[in-house]
Structure formats: C-alpha cells, structure tokens
Amino acid sequence: MKNLFVSVLKFNNLLNRLSGLSIVVFLTVVLFTSCKEQKSYEQPELGIKTVQLLQADGYQFKDLNKNNKLDKYEDWRLTTDERVADLLEQMTLEEKAGFMLISTINMGGASGSGFGGSQNVTSDLSEEDNINETNFFTRQPLPVPTLSVSGTTKGILERNLRHFILRANTKASTIAEWANNVQSVAETSRLGIPVLITSNPRNHVTIDNSPGLSLGETSFSKWPGELGLAAMRDFELTREFAETAAKEWVAVGVRKGYMYMADLATEPRWGRTEGTFGEDADLAANMMREVVLGFQGEKLGPNSVALTTKHFPGGGPQKEGQDAHFDWGKDQEYPGDMLDYHLKPFKAAIDAGTSAIMPYYAVPVNTKYEEVGFAFNKAIITDLLRGELGFQGIINSDTGPIFMMPWGVENLSLSERYQKALEAGVDLFSGVADPTFLLETINEGLVTEARIDESIARLLKEKFELGIFENPYVEVEAADQIVGNADFQERANLALRKSIVLLRNDDNLLPFKPKTKVYFEKYMVSRGSDNPHIVIIPETNNWNIEFVDSPDKADQVVLWLIPSSGGLFGSAGAEIHNELSKNNIDVDYVNQLKAQKPTTVAINFSNPWVISEIDSGNMNTVLATFGTTTDAFLDVVSGKFNPTGKMPFSIPASTEAVLNNLPDVPGAQEAKGYAVFDFDAGMSY
C-alpha cells in the first residue's frame, strides 16, 4: 500500500481542489492501479522441445513464434479472448484454412485410411499420404480424388493441419510417446500452434467396432457400453466413469472426444443404437450432463477432455432404420411430431458446457426445415442450435459432408458446398486433410475472411482453455501406470455388474443354488471363426457352482446370445430386420436346448431385438446385457451380485410392432401392445 500513500501525497494539491465525490473516484483509481501492479500469478508448467523460454516480470513464457519477444497470445496471464484476437491477427489465410479441417492421423506402421485400429503401430510418425478415389463408407466414386490422411510432418507444416482423429488401438505409453512426437513437430511451425488429438470412445465393451463408432477393447479401463451405463441408473457412477476416463485420455495426450451420442433410440432398427443412452429423453439428458461434466469439468482446463456431442438434432428417427451415411438412408422423419423431444439431451449437454456439437448427415423430410443435410442446414444450426438453444461452441461436421455425403446439395460444386455449410454455421470440417478446396472457396469470394475468422476464434478458444499452448506434452512413463490401472478397473467392474438387467425369473432358477451343475455357452458369430458355440469353463472358479462341458451333464443351462447385424457399414440398403434369426442367432438351436434343460437366456441388446422366435412357453428366466464381461455376468447369475439394472429402451413384441413403429416416438409412448418388455423394466432377487 506504500505506493498508494506516495501517490496521494504527490497529488495533495490536486485533491484539495476536487469535490468529495471526485476524491473518492481518484482514490479508487489509484488503489486499483496499485493492486494491479501487485497481482501475482501461478506459473503454469511449460512444455517445450525446441522453442526458447522468455522471461517477463519474473515469469516464464514460450516464444512460440520465435521472435524473441512476448506476444499477447504467448502470455498466459491474459484473457483467452485477448490471446485469441492476437493470434488470429497473425495467422495467414492458408493457416486458417488448414485449421478448419480435422482428419484421421496414422501412427507409425499404419497405412491407408487409418481405420485399421488394431494394426501393429509404433510411436513413430507416419509420413504417408492416403488418397481415396471411392467413398470408404458407401464404396461409391468420389467427385475428385480426396486426401483423407496426410503424412504427419507435411500435414502440420505445409497443410497447416492442427486437428486430428486417432483411430489406432495400442498400449498407452506408445500413444503417449507418439502424441509427444506429433506435438514436437507443431512446436517448430511458424506460430507454434499445438495439435489437438481427438478419438472416438475407448472405454466400452461394444459389439460393433466399426470405424467412427468405437474402438472396442483397449488398454483403457473397461466399462459397459453406453446403453449399459444408462441401464445402471446410477448418475454418480456415470460421472465417476467420465472423470476416470478423462484422466486416462489426458495421460496419453488425447484431449478431445468424438462423443457422446445424444441421439435417442426411438427407431429400433437404427444401426447406431448401441452408442446411445436409450430411448428416453430425460434419461439421456441426465446421462449427457454427467459425461460432459465428468470429462470436461465445470469449465475446460488442463485436466479436461473436450467433448463433441453427436448428432444434432438427433439421429434416432431414421426412416426404416437406415443410416444417413448412405444415400438410401439419408431421410429423417418425424411422423410423431416429436422433434422437440429429441432436443432434450442436447439441451442438457449445452447447459453442461459441451465444447462442440456435431450435426448428422441426414435430411429432414416433411418438416418446416429445408431438405438438405444438417451440415448445410442454416435453420437447424444457426437458427435452432445457436439461436434458440444458445449454443456458442464449435460446430464440427461429421466425416465427409462435402465430398462423400452431400445429401440435398449433390448438384452444388465443391466450393458451393463449402459455402453453404459455412453459411449454415459449420466451423470444423471432418474427413479431409487437404485445404485446397476450402481455400478456393474463400479466394472465389464465396465466403468472407471475416466469416472464417469466426470459426478460427472458436477453435483457438478451445485450445487455449485446454492449456495445450502452455504444455501439450505428457509423461510417457506415467501413461501405462494411469491408463487401465487396477483402481480404475475396480470401479468399472462395479458398473459392468450394475448394467445387467434381470427381466424375468418366474421359476426362480436364479441365483444358482450352491453346487449346481451349469452348462454355460456364449453364442456369438465372430470373424475368423466358424464355430459360434463358445463353451465357458473358467480357469479359476470363483463361484459356488460346477461348470460342465455339455448340456447332458448339466442341471441347468445358461445361453448368452450375442446377436449382430454385421456392422453399420456392412449395409447395402436391404431391409433391416430385428429378429434374432436375421442377426446371426440360430433360434432352432436355442429352442432345442431349452426343451432339454431348465434354461436361462441372456441376450446382449445392441439393438431392441425381436425375441419372440424363442419359445415363449419356456422362456421364464431372461436377462439383458449391454456390453459386459463374463465375470460380471457370472457374479449376477450366481447371486454374488444382486441385479439392479433397468431397461434403457423397450423390447418390441413382434416384427409387426417394429414395422408399425413411429421412428421419432420412444417405445414407451408407442401404441398399446408394442413392447414385450417395457422401458425401465428390471428386477432384483
């Protein structure tokens, strides 16, 4: 306060001439100035490989643009808006165009489109470009050869790319070392802007591990599928899941997630149901709130994983269950007039602060909206999402609306498609690694640089808030200790058990009585095997029952059925069926076995399957799973864990019920008789 008194004495004569109010104002200004001079900051950890550190006012800063002076964007003491404005002013148009693209990035040893997630990869940089002439989803020719994957160094230093999707699946320390290698290249660039690495979910037991959906089993902690998380009805454990997974992701340098799906599973045939939180808007809204707050925190920071909530305004109401990745599945319809119902989970994600939102490919039909894909739909993105719902974050297109899925704008040129998407409100374009066509759009005058700057500002803001300008690097040695550690998995194991739903136990077959002889079979058609009958006899028997290797030796039989449709991207436009027999289950075999012995039937519901083909006269003990482990399942049927799960969607009573369903209406609100098991069904012992 010494400076304050010196200042007052120095201007004593002036004070004598001022009115009382003026003196108060003057003293307030001097006090504010004095306090500002004394303000102290906590020095953040700065991660560097090659740039120099600058000293100012007793603090350290990174000289990212190598000009030997402290620029505003390098000054972590300033507000995010000040830093964004300064960096935006220094970026060239070419740098801005590259900054608006996000594409797959390969690790060392990988090649092609990057969708071979289990390739034997290393932490080296992949320097191979991948150019596609056909759409890798629809297998149709592209309008022009398209760079889908860029060699890493060229992508960062020449194409100015800073957003990448990692699809590889390998050990944690390998990912961490690779991520550091990628960031070290970015550090050498003109402005030293770091890379933001994104991934699809890595923490779930899933059936369909198609590219862009999930990576299946990884080195990360293993939790139930998204439907299973919803089946728990435990929002505290859901938050804990997200907080745990965030720690793992941050440990390997993956700071953004293409997740989670706020879509509602209202059309039982839709191939992406497994990634949703079910049919109920209120349940999905609660789940979205917890996962956003768990991954991101109350606000983005150095320990956050930013989320991209998908797929606005809700991909559930797909006509006849076909998916909008394909021309034959581009229509989205609302015969039940329930569009507002589908917005609820997105509102919850927005209220929780989701960093980005991804519109789907689909075209709304027979609504008040223009019949073009949502990435091109200004009334959906600007008017509804930004205007009515108040979303201020990043709009990230799904993969390939310009080159691969331009539904509703097929007749527009590539530049005109970019123009329409930018006018609609898209900030970040997914699926292409070459900024040439976006630059042409700008240079042709179809979009102003001021509009480009709006998107760049949003994208920069996210990076500054995540703290990666200060330190994008991670500790490689710590990654393997953090990711998938025993404490994390112990909590995940609880979730795996809580996700299991007991639907019926009429004959009290469950839990098994001690010493019961049990034949336990998982029936699952899988690639590389022509035998779907997987007989389970655990090496270590932690359950007070006896496992036998044939039904003849058993007192009771457990059949765990894992239906599968063949994967989302195996579609060829044929009619979609939900019957078990049409989804790789030999129903005759199931019924024959059930006729021989008291049988517990468990079904893994990655979709609301029609189960009426199983002889209902003897299906008295039924469980539902949504991606869990054998140990968790055995804990439930043996009585070591009392089931508590509840159904996240309704199970249709028949094929006719599926055919007559309204795709935007949840099963619980369909006509009477729709379901054999209702939403929220579930019992305990």
N, C-alpha and C positions, 0 to 999 in steps of 0.2 A: 504493500500500500504506500510505500515511500514515494513512488513516482506520482501518486495522486496528490499528496500534500505539496510536493515541489511545484506541480502544475498549478495548484490553487494559489500558492504564494506568488508565483510568477505573474499570474494574471489578476492580482488582487485589485488593481485599479479598475480593470475592466469589470470585475464583479460589482464594484461599488456603483457603477453606472447602470447595472442591469436590474430589472424588476425581480421580485421574488420568484415568479414562475420561471423566468429566464435562467436564474441561478440554478434552480433545480434541474432544468434541462441540461445546462452546461456541465454540472457536476456528474449527471448520469452519463453523458457522452465520454467525459474523461475517465470515469470509473470503468465503463465498458471497454475503452481502449486499453486501459491498464490491465484489466483482467484477460483481455485477448492476448496481450503480449506474454502473459504468464501461463497461458494454456499449455498443458503438456499432453503428449500423445503416447500411446503404447506402440513401440516399434514392432511392426509385423515381421515375421520371418521372411526373408527374401531368398528365393531360389534362383540361382544363376549357374550357367555353364561357361559362357563366353563374354557377356556384356560386363561393363565396368560398373562399380557402385559409385554413386555420387554422395557427397556429404553436404548437408544443409541444416543449419540451426541445431546441430547435434544429432541429426537423424540420418539414416541411410536410405537411398533410393536407387532404383535400377535405371541406368541410362539406356533405355530400350531402343531409342533411335540413334544412339552412338554419336551425339552432337556435343558431348561434354558439358551440357547444361541441363538443368532440371526443367523439363516441360511440365505443363499442368497435368497432362494425362499420366505422367510418371509419379506425380505427387499424391501419395495415398492419403494425405491429410485432407485433401479437397473432397467436395461432394462428388457423387457419381455423375450428376448432371454436368458439372464443370469439367470433369475428366473426359466424358463422352464428347462434349462440344469441341474440346481442344483436339482430340484425336480425329474426330470426324473431319475437321478442317484440314488436317494434314494428309488424309487419305486421298489417293488418286481415284479416278473413275474405274480404272482397271482393278484396283484393290477392293473397291466397293462391290463390283460385280462378282468377284470370286467369293467375297464374304457372304453373299446371299445364297450360296449353294451348300448343300450337305449331301455327301455321297459315301458309299462304302469305302473303307480303307482296309487293305490287306496287311497282315503281319508277314514277317519273313517266312518263306517257304510256301506261302499260299499263292494262288493264282486265280485267274478268271474273275467271275462276278463277286467273289468273296462269300458266296452263300454256302460254301463247304465248311461249315463251322467246326467240324472235327478234324480238319486237315492237320498234319503234323507241322505245326508252326513254331517259329523261333522269335526271339526278341529283336531280330534284325529288321531293318526297314525293307519293305517291298517296293521295288522301283519299277515295277511292270505296269504299263497301262493296259486297260481292258476295254476294248471297243465292241459294242454289241450292234449287230445288224437286225436282230429279231428281239421282240419283247420277251424277256425271260419269264414273265407271268403267263401271257396269252399265247406265246410262241408264234405271234404274227410279225410280219416285217415292220420295221420302224421306218418313219418318213425319211430319216437320214441316219447314217452310222453314228452311234452315240457313245461318248466316253462315259462309262459307268463307274470305272475305278481308275484313279490316277496313280502313277508312281508317286511315292511319298514326297521326295525332295522336290521334284518338278511341280507337284501339286501345290505345295506350300510356297515355294519361292518364285515360280513362274505363273502359276494359275491363281495364286493368291487365295487358295482354299484354307479355311480355318475351322470348318465344321465337318466332322467325320462320324460314320457309323461303324462300330466294331462288331463284327459278327462271328469272329473266331472264338473257339472254346478251348482253353488250355489252362495250365496252372497259374495261380495268382501272381507269383513272382515273375513269371515270363511276361504276363500282361503289363505289370508294373514297370519292368525294365524297358519293354518296348515303348510304353507311353512316355517315359523319360526321353527315349531316343527321338520320338516324334517332336516333343516339346523343344528339344535342343536345336532342331532344325528351324523351328519357328522363331526361336530366340535370335537367330542370325539374320532374319529378314529385316527389311528396311526400317520398319517401325516396331519390330519385336512383338507383334501381336500373338498371344498364345493360341493354341489349338483347343477346341472343346470336343472331347470324345464322348460319343453317345452310344447307347446299347439298348437292345430290346431286353425284356426280363431275363434274369439269370438265376432266380432263386426258387423256381417252382417245379413240381413234379407234373409233367404235362404229357399228353398223348401226341398231339400234332405239333411237331417242332419245325414246321415249315419256316422258310426264311421270312423274317419280318414279324413273326409271331412270338416265338420263344426259343431259347437255346437248349431246352431240356436239362438233363443232369449236368451240372458243372461242379467246379471246386468250391462254389459258394454254398452257404447254408441252404439246406433243402427244406422248403416249406410246401404246404398244399398248393394246388392250383388256385387260381383266383376264385373259382366257384367254391372251392373248399374253404378258402378264407372267409367267404361270405357265409358259408354253411355253419361256421363256428358261432356266429352271432356274438362274437367277443371283440368289441371295438378297441378295448385296451390292448389286447394281444395283437390285434391288427396294427395298431400304432407301433407296438414294440417290434413287430416284424419289419416295418418300414424303417424304423430307426436303426435296427440291426443291419439290414441290407445296405442302408446308406453308408454305414461305417466300412463295410466290405468294399463297396464301389469306390469310395473316396481313397481307400488304401491302395487301389490299383490304378488310380488316375482316371477313372471313368466318371465324369461329373454330370452327365445328363442321361435321362432315361426316356426312351420312346415308350411311355407307359403312364398311367394305366388306362384301360378302356372304360369309359363312362357309358358305353353303349348298353342298351337293355336287351336282354334275351327274350324278346317278345315273339319272334318268328322261330319256331322250334327247329326248322331245317337249316338255319343260317350256319355256315361252316366256321364262324368265329365265336360261337357261343362260349367255348371253353375259356376264352380270355376275358369274359365279362364277370360281373359280380351278381349276375342273375337277372330276373325279370322285373323285380320290384324297384321302383324309382326311389323310394325312401331308403331302402336298404342300400342300394347302390350309392346314393348320396352320402350316407354315413360312412361307407367304405372309402369313397373318394376323399372325403375330408381327412380321414385318418392316414391314408397313404401319402397324400400331399404334405400334410403337416409332419409326418414321420420322416419322409425323405428330404424335404426342404427345410423344415423348421418353421418358426413363425415368420422368418424372412430369410432370403438367401444369404449364405455366408461361406466361410472357408470349409465348413464341415457339411455342406449341403450337396445333395444331388438334385439338380433342377429337373422337373418333370414336364413332359409333353402329354397332356391329356388328349385322348382319342375317343371317337372320331366324330367331330361336330357335324350336324346337330343330333347325332345318334345313328349308328349304322344298323340297328336291330331290325327296322321294318323293311328288309329287303324282299322284293317281290318273289314269291315262291321259294325263298331261302337262298336264291342265287347270289353270288358275291359280286360286288362292283369292281373288282379287279378285272372282270371280264365284260365284254360288250353285251353278252346275253344276260348279265346280272346287274346292269347299271341302274335299273329303275328302283326307286324307293317310294313306297306308297303309304298313305295314312287313311285307310278306309274307316278307321275308328275315330278319326279326328283327334288323335292324341299326341300331336307333335309337342305340345307344351309339357306333357308328362315325361317325354324323353329328354327334356332340357334340365330336369331337376338335378341329376348327378353333375352336370356341367356347371350349374349354378353353385353347387357345393364346392367343386374344385376351384372355381373362380374366387369364391369367398375365402377359401383356404390359401389362395395366393399362387395357384399353379402358374409356372413360368411361361408355358406355351400351350397352345391348343392346335390340334391337327384336324382339319376338315377332311371328310371322306371323299371318295371318287364319285359317289352316287349322284344321280339326277332325281330331284323331287318331281313326281308326276301327280297331276290333278290337284295341285295346291295353288296358292296365290303367288308362289315363287317362280322365277324364271327356270325353265327346264334345261339347266346346264349343270355340270358337275359343281359340287360345293366349293371347290378351289377357285372357280370362276364366278361365283355367285355373290355379287355385292350385297344384295338384300339379306343374305344369310350371314356373311362375315362382317360387313361394315355396319349394316342397319341393326341386325338382330344381336350378333355376338358382341360387337363393340358398343353399339348404341343402346340397345335395350338392357343387355346383361352387364354392361360396364367393363368388359374385359380390356385391359390395357397392355397385355403382354404380347408375346411373339405368336404370329400365325405361321405355322410350319406345314407346308403341303405334305401330303402323303407321297410315296415314291412314284414319280413319273407322270404327273398330270399333263405336262407339256408334250412329252414325246411318246408316252405309252398309253395313257388312259385319258384322252382329252374329250370325255363324254359331253356331248352337246355343242362342242366347238370344233368338231372334226374338220369343218370347212375353212377354219381360220389358218393363216400361216403361223409358223412357229413364233415369229415376232408378235403377231396379233394375239396369240395365246398368252404369251408373257404379259402383254399389255393388259389384257382382260383380267388376268389373275392379279396383277399389281393393282389395278383399279378396284378389284374386289377387296383387296386388303392383305394378300399373302406377303410375308416378309422373308421367308426362307424356303427355297425350292429343293426338294429331295429327289435323289436318284440320278443326278447328272453331275459330272466333275469338270465340265468344260464351260467356262463363262462366255464363250464366243457369241452364242445366240442372244444371251441377255444383253451383252454389250451392244450388239446390233440393234436391239430394240430401243435402247437408250439413244444411240447415235442416229437412229432414224427419226428421232423426235416423237416416238410413240409414248414415251413416259419421261417426265422431267427428272433432273437430278435431285430436285427437292423431294420428290416422292421417294426416290431411292434412299435419300438421307433419313427419312422417317424410319425405314426398316433397319438401316445400319445403326441408328441410335438405339433401337430396341435390342438389337443383337449385342451391341457393345455393353449396354447396361447390364445384361445378364452376366457377361464375362467379368466385368468389374465387381459385381456383387458377389460372385463366387470366389473372388480373391485370387484367381489364377494369373492376373497380371503381376501380382506380388510373388506368388510361388505356385507354378504349375507342376512341380516335381514331387515325387513320392519316394518313400524309403522302401527300396526293393526287398530288403531283408525282413521288414515288418509285414509285408503283404501276406506271406504264407502263414504267419502267426495269427493274423487277424481274420483272414478270409476262411470261413467254414470251421472256425475253432469250436472246441467241444462245448463251451458255454453257450455259444450262439445256437449250436445244433440241439442242445438240450431243450431250449425254449421252442425251437422249431418242431421238435418231436412232440411236444405237447399239442401244438397246433395241428399236426398231422393226425393225432388221435381225436381232437375235438371236431375235426372236419367230417368225420364219418357219421352217417345218419342211419339209425335203425328205423325202418319204415313199418315193419310188421314182425311180430313174434308170437303168432297165435298159438303154436304148440309148445311154446317155452323151450325150444331147442337151445336157445342161447340164454345165458352163457353156458358153455360146455361144463358138464359135471366132471369132477376130477377123474382122471384115468380113462376118459372117453377115447375110443379109437377113432381117429379122424383122417379121412382122405381129403386132402386139400389140393385143389387144382386151380391154377390161373389159366384161363383160356384166352389166348391172345395171338392173333396173326401178326407176325413181325417180319420185316425184311431180312432176307438171308437165312430164313428157317422155314421148312415145310411142315413143321410139327407145332401146332398151336397148343398142344396139351403140355403145360408146364406143371409137373408134379412137385409140390413144395414139401420138403422134409428138412427143416432147419438143422444145420450142423450143430448148433447149440440150442437145446430145448429149454427155453425159459418159461414154458407154460405147462401146467399140470395136466397135460393131455398126451396121448400117444399118437404119433404120426405114422400112418401106414402108406404103402406104395400102390394100393389098388382099392377100388370101391368094395370088392368082395371081402376084404379084411376089416372093413370099417363098420363102426356103429353108426356114424353119421358122415355125410359128405358136405364139403364146402366147395362151391363153384364160384370163382371170382371171374366174372366176364368183363373183358376189356374190348368193347366194340370200337371199331374205327372205320372211318369213311374213305380212307385212302389219302387224306390230307387236302387242305383247302386248294392247293394249286394243282391237284390232280383232276380238277373239274374239266369237263369237255362240253358242258351245257346241258347234259342229260337231266331228266327229272330227279330230284333229290328225294330219297326215301329214309325214313327214320326207323323202320322195322329192324329188329336185331338181325334177322336173316339177310338183310340187304347191307349189313355193316359188319361183315366178317365174323358172324357168330353162327355156329351150327346148332340151330334150335332143336332139330331132331335128336341130336346127341344129348342136349341138356334135358329134354323131356324123358328120354330113355333112362338116363341116370337117376333122375328124380323119381321115376317109377320104382326103382330098385331099393332106394335107401332114403331115410329122412334127410332132407337136403336143405341147406341154407344157400340161397342165391344172393350173391352180391354183384352189383352192376356198377361199372365206372361210367358216370354220366358226363361225358364231354359235350353231349347234346341231350335234350329231353327225348330219349329213345322211346319208341313204342314197344312195350314189353309184353303185349297181350298174346304173342305167339307162344310164350312159355305157359304150359298147362296151369291155368289159374286155380284148378281144383286142388293142386298140391303145392302151391307157392305161398306157403304160410309164414315163411321166415325170409325177410328181404332186407338187404342193406344197400345203401348208396354210397359210393365213394367219388371223389373229385380230384384224383391225383394224390395218392398217399403211398406209404411204404408197407411192405409185408409185415414188418414188426408191429407197426401201428395197428394194422388190421387184426393181427392175432391178439394183441392186447385187448381189443374190443370184443372179439367173439369168445375169448377165453374168460372174460369178466375181470381182467386186470384193470381195465378202464371202462367205466360206465358211459355208454354213448350219450352225447348231448346235442349232436348236430341237428340242424333244421334245413329243410329243402330250400335252395335258392331259386328254384323255379318249379312249375307244375309239370307233372308227367302225363302226357296225353293218353287218353283211354284207348284210342284206336287210330288207325290210319285215317279214317273219315274225319276224326277230330282235327288232325293235322291239316288235312286238305281244306277244311272249312274255317280254319282259324283266321282271325284278322291280324295281319302282321305287325301292327303297331299297338296291339292290345295285349297286356300281360295275361298269362293263363288264368290267373285268379279272377280276372274280370271277363273271361270268355263265357259263352253260353253254358247253362247248367249241363252237367254231364261231360264236360270237356276233359276233366282230369281223373286218373285213377289214383294218383297221389297228389295232394294239393301243395301249393307253395306253403312253406312253414311247417310241413308235416315232419314229424320226428319224435321218437320216444326214447325212454331210458328203461333200464331193467328195474 
